[in-house]
């Protein structure tokens, strides 16, 4: 996600040319891989519910934590789908990694393309905001409260 954010921010500023086209393709391909992984993650989550919040997380923080987590998960789905639909609305079909032709999500339409571009832009800014919030919260807990929240996020860290 961080790589896609950086690539997205960088590629839009490139002059029209082969490098820009290649960057757009890689952005789309990896973004759609994220969509597939997000689907797998959601299925996995249904069978493996997260551990309860640590006792140190109470009050408004306990209410805010699931909202931030669900927003992150929703963005994992909404960002790639809005990008895919934007590409379809622009009349550009996606051939995933140059191998698999994907169906167009919407018909080619200039106004729809502009709306989806604004949506993709807005969602990417929301992602940046939520990521900053999330990292700040983790650092606050780990460095200030020292309650082991960061350790829980590593693989096998909660057990
Ligand atoms: C999954 C995570 C994704 C993230 C985090 C992401 C992020 C971004 C960002 C930050 C930008 C630059 C926006 C701007 O500042 O103007 C961008 C642009 C773009 N993204 Fe994504 N993106 C994702 C997935 C996708 C997918 C799956 C597609 C298409 C299949 C896609 C298609 C595009 C296109 C075509 C642009 C350029 C729009 C323009 O020309 O202004 N993105 N994306």
Boltz pocket constraint, residues with backbone or C-beta under 6 A from the ligand:
constraints:
  - pocket:
      binder: B
      contacts: [[A, 1], [A, 4], [A, 5], [A, 6], [A, 8], [A, 9], [A, 12], [A, 24], [A, 27], [A, 28], [A, 29], [A, 30], [A, 31], [A, 32], [A, 34], [A, 35], [A, 75], [A, 76], [A, 79], [A, 80], [A, 81], [A, 82], [A, 83], [A, 84], [A, 85], [A, 86], [A, 87], [A, 94], [A, 117], [A, 120], [A, 121], [A, 124], [A, 127]]
      max_distance: 6.0
